[in-house]
Amino acid sequence: MPKSRMRKKEKDFVPEAVAHAAPTPTESPKWLAPAMVAAFIAGLIWIVIFYVSATAYPIPGIGAWNMLAGFGFVGVGFGLATRWR
């Protein structure tokens, strides 16, 4: 039986915009890691002070909203962690 012909493969098309795209930065800014760790620690300390002081501190007038403030700091830390390379 005769062998069938091989088809030529077409080369993948790469758009001009993608071929000459700007390179992505390979390193994080130097301030990112300290800011991330500081936000995590600030949130942790805020929540611990809230529990240890029987919900009276760090800001006495807002009550349980202190938990939201503490988790806000932790959330900022996680937001910065997503940008870390």
C-alpha positions as CSV (number, residue, x, y, z in Angstrom):
1,M,0.0,0.0,0.0
2,P,1.4,3.4,-0.9
3,K,2.3,5.9,1.9
4,S,0.0,8.9,2.1
5,R,1.4,12.4,1.7
6,M,2.4,14.4,4.7
7,R,0.7,17.7,5.1
8,K,2.7,20.8,5.7
9,K,2.0,22.4,9.1
10,E,1.1,26.0,9.1
11,K,3.1,28.2,11.4
12,D,1.2,29.8,14.3
13,F,0.3,33.4,13.7
14,V,1.7,35.8,16.3
15,P,0.1,39.3,16.2
16,E,2.5,42.2,15.9
17,A,1.4,43.7,19.2
18,V,2.1,40.5,21.1
19,A,5.5,39.9,19.4
20,H,6.8,43.3,20.5
21,A,5.0,43.6,23.8
22,A,6.8,45.3,26.7
23,P,8.6,42.9,29.0
24,T,7.0,42.4,32.5
25,P,9.0,43.5,35.5
26,T,11.0,40.7,37.0
27,E,11.4,42.1,40.5
28,S,9.1,43.6,43.1
29,P,9.7,47.1,44.4
30,K,11.8,47.2,47.5
31,W,9.0,48.7,49.6
32,L,6.5,46.0,48.9
33,A,7.7,43.2,51.2
34,P,8.1,45.5,54.3
35,A,4.8,47.1,53.7
36,M,3.1,43.7,53.3
37,V,4.6,42.3,56.5
38,A,3.8,45.6,58.3
39,A,0.1,45.4,57.3
40,F,-0.1,41.7,58.4
41,I,1.5,42.5,61.8
42,A,-0.6,45.7,62.3
43,G,-3.8,43.7,61.6
44,L,-2.8,40.9,63.9
45,I,-1.8,43.3,66.8
46,W,-5.0,45.3,66.3
47,I,-7.2,42.1,66.6
48,V,-5.2,40.8,69.6
49,I,-5.5,44.1,71.4
50,F,-9.2,44.1,70.7
51,Y,-9.6,40.7,72.3
52,V,-7.2,41.2,75.2
53,S,-8.8,44.5,76.3
54,A,-12.3,42.9,76.4
55,T,-13.4,44.8,73.3
56,A,-12.5,48.2,74.8
57,Y,-9.5,49.2,72.7
58,P,-7.8,50.1,70.2
59,I,-10.5,52.6,69.4
60,P,-13.0,52.7,72.3
61,G,-15.9,54.4,70.6
62,I,-16.4,52.0,67.6
63,G,-16.9,48.7,69.5
64,A,-16.9,45.6,67.3
65,W,-15.9,47.6,64.2
66,N,-12.4,47.3,65.6
67,M,-12.5,43.7,64.2
68,L,-13.2,45.1,60.7
69,A,-10.3,47.5,61.0
70,G,-8.0,44.7,62.0
71,F,-9.1,42.5,59.2
72,G,-8.8,45.5,56.9
73,F,-5.1,45.7,57.6
74,V,-4.8,41.9,57.0
75,G,-6.7,42.4,53.7
76,V,-4.3,45.1,52.6
77,G,-1.5,42.7,53.4
78,F,-3.0,40.0,51.2
79,G,-3.6,42.6,48.5
80,L,0.1,43.5,48.5
81,A,1.1,39.8,48.6
82,T,-0.6,39.3,45.3
83,R,1.8,41.8,43.7
84,W,4.9,40.2,45.2
85,R,7.2,38.4,42.7
